[in-house]
Amino acid sequence: MAKNKTVVHIVWGIVLVLAGIGVFFRIPQVIPKIEQIEQFSSVIFFIRFCFYFLGVLLIGGGAKKIYDNYRPSEK
């Protein structure tokens, strides 16, 4: 049962990393659309920072989950 749990955690970590990479590829396509909205045009740098920070957090969290569960168990 513990082996299945480890596999699920590793797969979830991979999904998080891929989602983070997807955020980085999607940002250049979305930012111009957000800039067209009047209310957001003045804070576009903060919005851009938040998107990139989200991508970094996803990649970092996924990498940590993979690292923590990929190591051989120390019994």
C-alpha positions as CSV (number, residue, x, y, z in Angstrom):
1,M,0.0,0.0,0.0
2,A,2.8,2.4,0.8
3,K,4.3,1.8,-2.7
4,N,1.1,2.9,-4.3
5,K,1.0,6.0,-2.2
6,T,4.6,6.9,-3.2
7,V,3.8,6.4,-6.9
8,V,0.7,8.7,-6.6
9,H,2.9,11.4,-4.9
10,I,5.5,11.1,-7.6
11,V,2.9,11.4,-10.3
12,W,1.3,14.4,-8.5
13,G,4.7,16.0,-8.3
14,I,5.2,15.6,-12.1
15,V,1.8,17.1,-12.7
16,L,2.7,20.1,-10.6
17,V,6.0,20.6,-12.4
18,L,4.2,20.4,-15.8
19,A,1.6,22.8,-14.7
20,G,4.3,25.3,-13.6
21,I,6.0,25.0,-17.0
22,G,2.6,25.5,-18.7
23,V,2.2,28.7,-16.8
24,F,5.5,30.0,-18.2
25,F,4.4,29.2,-21.7
26,R,1.0,30.7,-21.3
27,I,2.0,34.0,-19.7
28,P,3.1,35.7,-23.0
29,Q,-0.2,34.9,-24.5
30,V,-2.4,36.1,-21.7
31,I,-0.6,39.3,-20.6
32,P,-1.6,41.3,-23.7
33,K,-5.2,40.4,-23.2
34,I,-5.0,41.5,-19.5
35,E,-3.4,44.8,-20.5
36,Q,-6.4,45.7,-22.6
37,I,-8.6,45.7,-19.5
38,E,-8.5,49.3,-18.1
39,Q,-8.6,48.4,-14.5
40,F,-5.6,46.1,-14.7
41,S,-3.4,48.2,-17.0
42,S,-1.9,50.2,-14.2
43,V,-0.9,47.1,-12.1
44,I,0.3,44.9,-15.0
45,F,3.8,44.5,-13.5
46,F,2.3,43.2,-10.3
47,I,0.1,40.8,-12.3
48,R,3.0,39.6,-14.3
49,F,5.0,39.1,-11.1
50,C,2.2,37.1,-9.6
51,F,1.9,34.8,-12.7
52,Y,5.6,34.1,-12.7
53,F,5.7,33.6,-9.0
54,L,2.8,31.1,-9.3
55,G,4.8,29.2,-11.9
56,V,7.9,29.1,-9.7
57,L,5.9,27.9,-6.8
58,L,4.3,25.1,-8.8
59,I,7.6,23.9,-10.2
60,G,9.3,24.2,-6.8
61,G,6.5,22.3,-5.0
62,G,6.4,19.6,-7.6
63,A,10.1,19.2,-7.5
64,K,10.1,18.9,-3.7
65,K,7.3,16.3,-3.8
66,I,9.2,14.3,-6.4
67,Y,12.5,14.5,-4.4
68,D,10.9,13.6,-1.1
69,N,9.1,10.5,-2.5
70,Y,11.7,9.3,-5.0
71,R,14.4,8.7,-2.5
72,P,14.7,5.1,-1.3
73,S,13.0,4.6,2.0
74,E,15.4,4.6,5.0
75,K,14.3,1.6,7.1
